[in-house]
Amino acid sequence: MADTQTSGRGIDRRKLLIGGGAGVGLIVAYALWPRHYMPNLTAAPGETIFGAWLKIGKDGEVTVAVPQAELGQGVYTALPQILADELGADWRTVGVEAAPLNALYANALAADILFRDAFANLPEGFRRSHAERTALMLTAASTSIRAFEPDLRQAGASARVLLCKAAAKRWKVDWRSCNTAEGFVIHGNDRLRFADLAADAAHQSLPQEIPLRQETSNRLSGSSVQRLDTPAKVDGSANFAADVRLPDMVFASVRQGPVGDTRLLSSNHAAAKKVRGVLSIVENANWVAVVAENWWAANKGLDALAPRFETRGAIVDSDSIDAGLKAAIDGKGERMASVGNLEPVFRDAQIVAADYSVGLALHAAIEPMTATAHWTDGRLRLWVPTQAPGLARAAAAKAANVSEDAVIVYPMMAGGSFGAKLETVAAAQAALLTRKFGRPVQLTWSRSEECLHDRYRPAALGRMSARLGPDGAIQGWLCKIAAPPVGHEVAKRLLGGDVAAALSQAIPGTGIGDHAAVAGATPFYAIPNYALDHHPADIGVPVGEWRSGAHSYSCFFTECFLDELAHVAGVEAHSFRISMLGGHPRLARCLTTVASLGAWQGGIAGSGQGMACHMFRGSYIAVMAEAHVDEDQQIRVDRLVAAVDCGRMINPDLVRQQIEGGLIFGVAGALGGSTGFTDNLADARGFADLNLPTLADSPEIQVEIIESGADPGGVGELAVPPVAPAIANAIQSATGVRLRDLPLTVGDDS
């Protein structure tokens, strides 16, 4: 990816289209185009470029540039599907390529969610334009469809108009009387292939208003077309970062010191070099890498190297983490949201209270951290699975001591991420290794290294308090959450060189609270008086983005406590929720649907049924779980039923896949996926330590997707938050024991 300098001028991408063949670059837009934002797609022989999003080849292939990382969520299908639908393309001819690094593909919506507090003291308009100025491409926060659907529809519609104009000129008819379908421009009985028109179409001009398709039949959007990445993944031809092979390439494995202020003390070079295939040892301040002819030799060389590290400062272990959370929740906090006035409601009243906790959660993606780097001819080339290519480029440039202009990033498909591949450490390490060793280097972390140096989902403590009225209604609600300021930490780590972020945080009066650390905790129920406080905690462990983020624990706190309140009020849990959802009919419908589908029995004693619901990213979900405790005192989840309203769907199959995957991910987070700490090192060293669900013990899953005409909402993270509370509530009904700590284990009752 070549660097693209940006300017501060605004840009309306919906009014712009750049066309032309290879090397032509003909401007066909009517609006002024900031030259710093020129598209930089590359045309192969026979291809014609249409703007920043589309190429059409002489063979009829339609190639769509996708600025989002394919992490398994199906973005390489959903985004091309939007453009192809407006274009009128034949889906069998549609292909995809990773978009180059360019301000045109900045994801301002994701930046606003991820880095909300980093730019909190700057105007909202500036925050969004800043993402474009810095070419901040991000795949995060379930924003792919929401961020790029308008641009993709406009790009497809614009290209359709140009193709119709080219065909109409040949037929000598009004272009408005032409239409497109299955890769053809059509006028009555006349048909011309896109492939035959593309070169001429690039020279046509766009009208002032670009019409979107109005017909409702035979549309690609809304249909479950085949995933574009499935055939290659099935036959093994899909290229992931570990598949990259370059001439004269070597392989590296890395070992980093414990968390905290770590320094490398010693290592046994002689022993490492005795391992066959070991070529070199590269030492850094707090990590050491072995370079070898193959990765197995590199990793074996590390074992023989036996590096020793010195860690200064406090010892981090499970007890110190718990102590840090408890000290924080008893200390100073900041009010993040409130309605009404809790003080008179709580004064001299009988309060229902409970504490909940969650442990550190690992990402546990199948693909570990990896990157391939090659320094040659004054340029650094980087092949990396990344959710933030611009940030990876910046980190690699800094590590290699070169300008960002000298770094080209090739984004690769990722074998899972769940937020982990926002991080840039592996890219920086690979860049440094290729500069020092002088050959292409493929770095891959071992599974143990992946567990030891994850950027974990924070551990958190929730202190819930509420007052019930005589009729059982909630009159007051207080949620206090002690958790590390994950948003601040991620922004500092990833945006360390961003001047605007630094200026924002330097403005006097900046609070200590972190919205990312308490996301999802503001109650969506009709509670007249509530407050939400964040108590920042220092636990000594690096934390980061994780699938659904703080929603994964704030929903657990909220939905478990709500069940406890329903029990105190003597009201059935489903009815208790429904009675407070007058302002959210879509969520109420999800709850009613899941109760009907799941044959809800009211969560009565012995039923083993529990439910929970949640709303975020513009989508709604309710989950019912059936669970029991077996003879070995292990929790078994028998069944999950989910009802989802995520608005208008581009591809229903992709939605279903994401919901089903999210439910299983939620089970993993409810029953495992966590680690303790001992002497600044994570206890978990591999999948075997994480109690992840297998096919044998996965629950029966039923998903009902509710039809909706609302704008698309996010689905990639939606199903994760309500699973754990639904299971905890089911165990309460099955055993009478209330579990308040994640991961859930029998005996952890309060």
Phi, psi and omega in degrees: 000115177286148180288144177235114177289147184236160179244174181274357182289148178288165182211129175255095186292340182288346181259007190237146172209133175248132182230170177139161178273190181302121177078004183268305176061042182285129179273124180241010180278155178265343184268161176291134183249122175295116188300336179291345183253023180300135175299150180229041170293153179248129180264130171282165177306131179089359180260146174244130182269132173242094175069208186271357192236344196217141170226142177236128183263164177296339178273003179090358181287132178255117182248126181252131176278127182245121183274357182258149180283136175275108183252008186108353184278350177094017183291335176288355174250311187297315182291314174300328181297323179296310182293315182298327178295313179290329180287328186084034184278160171276119186302332181292344182255004186270132174234179185217149171218153179293132180290146177287163179291115186201146179300336179300335185256012179299139180256086183294328180295313178296320179298322180294327180281310184292319189245034182305311183284334181297327181245022188300329184269008178251153180301146183301318179300321178294319182302317183288318180290332179297325178298322178288317182299328182260010179050048185278087177277126185220138168247102187191162171060030177052048187250357190304307181291314184297325183279326193244355179302313181302314181296318181292320177296318179295321179294317179294318179294321180295315178295323177298317179298316180297319178295319178296322178295319179295319179291318182297326179295322179289322183275349183059051177230171176286129183299335180293342179272359179263157176217176179233150176195132173052038175087012179235148163269133189236137172215102185062238178269358180275139180218136175227135180289146174307318184301326182278347185251343192303313183299318178290323183298327182296341182264000178279165179251153181270146175285171180299317178246133181255113184283139171274159180295138183253337183294150184255347182262157177055043179261141174287321179293128182096356180250155182269070178290160181295139176297136181289334183269354184295310182304315182292326178288328180287317184270000175084005182275351178294137181262121171254174185300324181289347179273352181295130176227126181237152177303135176067022184284145175240172186235149183221148171232150188233150172228128183249156181287169178303163179296152182109195180280094189250140175225138177288127181262311185202162176200153185262085182299319184299317180293320181295320183287348175282345179287125183300131178100344180290132184249323186199162176234128180243120181253141176234179184300318184231018173204162179223143180234147172249130179254134185213178180287338175213163186290325180302315179296321179298317182288321175296323177298323177297318179300316179291328180296326177048058182296143176244135182240150172254129179244119180268162177091193186291149174283132178256122174215181184300322180293319181292326177295313178299319180294321179296321178293317182292321177296322181293316185289338175270355182256206185285136175230181177229135179285122184260335179199149177198153174220139179070208183220111183284332189304307180291334180290320182275341186298124176057025181254159174279118186253136172265129185221152177201147175253140177231155178217154174227147180269175174299135180243136178269158177284319174054040173289151180298318180275121177286175177300134182204155175196146175242130183231146179218117177261116181204143177053037177075013179229146177253120177255137189226119175256116189208139171280111188219143174270354182215078186300325179293321179289323176296320178298316181297318180294319180294319180298318180295316182294322182274356180060047176228168177284156178296332177299336183271003183249128175247126181254130174249103182290135180249156171297147183250144176272062184089158179203299182062027179107343185295327187271017161286335184286155189238010186298313183297322178297318179294319180295316180297321179298317180294321182295317180291327176294320184282324186267337175081010177226162175301134183234129171253114180261132175224128176286144172289164178298323178297316179297323178300319180286320184289333187233034171293160168257091196291154165294131189300148162288149184208155177234130179243126177249111186253137178221143179206156173241132176259143176278176180301332179270006180089355180286149179281120179264331180211149186213127177232126177240120177245124181241124172260120181199153175300148178286076190299321180297316178297318183293316180296316180297318180296321183287317186268333183247030185304329181262009182277114184294319181297318178296318179296318179295319180299315182287341180277349181292130181302147178093001178297129185282172180268344183286159183226115181298325180296330182284342181236017182303135178088355184271345175292121186293137176266359175281157181281084179248120188292333181224118177211162176211148179231124181241140172251130176247097183301133183242139174258108182250359175077011182237134178292135182236161183205190179289144182214152185308111183082353172055223183295340176302331182295331177254330179293324176293322176299313179300310187294309188284332173288316180295325179297321176296321178296320178294321177299320179295316179296321181284347182073030181242139178300139192298321180294312180296323179301317179290311183303323183296342183249013185246030179300332181273358182225074183298331181291321177290321177299322178294322176299317180296316180295319180295315183291326177294321179290312181296322185273001184054054182300130181255012177089008181065029183292159181305132179088350183284333183067026180247141175213156179221162177202158178218166181198160175215130171190166184056028178079012181234166186225144180208145169231140182231133171247132180243145168242126185212161177210170175251124185275184185295336178271012181062033175254141179281130178240127177265116185271326189203141172231130176238130183231140172241129190230135170235103182246020179078197180295132185257135173284317182217101184303325179296320178296321178299312181299318179299317181292321179293313179299316178296321179295324178296315178295319176300321178295322176297317178301318180288333180283322187252351182191219178068016186235170178214146167269183180227144175220123178050049175069015178233139177295142178287325181285134180235001181184176182303326183297339182269000191253357179051047180282146180293139175252173179301325183294326183247015176286144183283162168294135184237133175229126182237128174246119179260121184274126179297138182208144176263006180289163177302149180301139172253175178281146179232343186299329182249350194302319188280347186290309189301317188281354185292309183300312178295326178297319178293315179300319179292327177292320179294324175300315181288331181281324188240344186081004181256129178267117177264126185241008182234137174254138359293153181284126173221141181293133183109342178272053180265158182248000000 
